[in-house]
Amino acid sequence: MAESDNWVFDSLVGFLRGPVWNVPILTFIEHKSLVFEPEEDEQNEEEYKKIHDDYKNLVDFMLGSYMEDIGITPAQFEEACGKGTGKVKKQFHHGLFEQVWAADDFEIFKRMMLQKNIELQLQALELLQQRYGVLPESLQPEGKKTEDENESKVMEEVARISKEDHEAHVAALNQEEAELEEVLAHSLDEHKRLTAAKQNQEHLLAEHFSKVNIADPSGLGSSDIASPVTFTSTEEVDPADLARRTAFLKLQRDKLLAMKRAEREKQLVIAESSHGKTRPKSARAARTALGTGGRKQIDPKTLEIRRALAEKLKKEVIGENDD
């Protein structure tokens, strides 16, 4: 391929940053993350690996459909990846890197999913605290800076709808639920506990990157991420009450997931209307992946695409930190 054919990789980067990729990938990650619990890490290893196989299948399905749309073979893509554009660090945010690399590395996948489960609970708590007017301005959805513009828009819209529906939501709660919700909304400890748990997962992920001799794609070195912390509650809470709070928060997390999925589907509809004719196979693949379960039939040659992309990222994003 000619040097000018670097458009192949640049085109794929645009695809990976758009809703046709983001909607099915992030929906899978968020919904499947619910079974990834830090306390049950070792017990569920076999189930985690099955989910990882499903994730690899989804990534290959989406990448393969896009390559068909632009009409190049895995071998041509591999050649394009070998040329290098020198812009990859700017084009890939670390969350996108993790999405691709997690398909090749089970440990990265597991840490990504554990972290996502905690993040969802934290987002649900912050939405609740926002509705009650106790969330600090720095943590408001519109005040947070997110690498992924699509996700920022999803969370802003979810937060808007949540605030508008607050009175109707409270009216629908029974007395026990209303009391639980208000206690959670005003609990600083719960926010600190989830933040500490998320921080610990970040630390474990950074440690794994270090073990495989690559730098963390977030740009943080191991010294930039705080060491694991043990959360100590300042509140005296009966264990039964704590269990009820945790269960209630997870219900709020599940409602948040439904709202995020609805907003992502709106993004996909817009993308289908604008890319449906130019990228018909990848648009159909996104809709298929979002709507149905089960693994898709993958051409073995398609695996070369993911591996070439992962190798490209390893070299350009995280492998060349000597300069």
Order of alpha helices (4+ residues) and beta strands (2+ residues): alpha-alpha-alpha-alpha-alpha-alpha-alpha-alpha-alpha-alpha-alpha-alpha-alpha-alpha
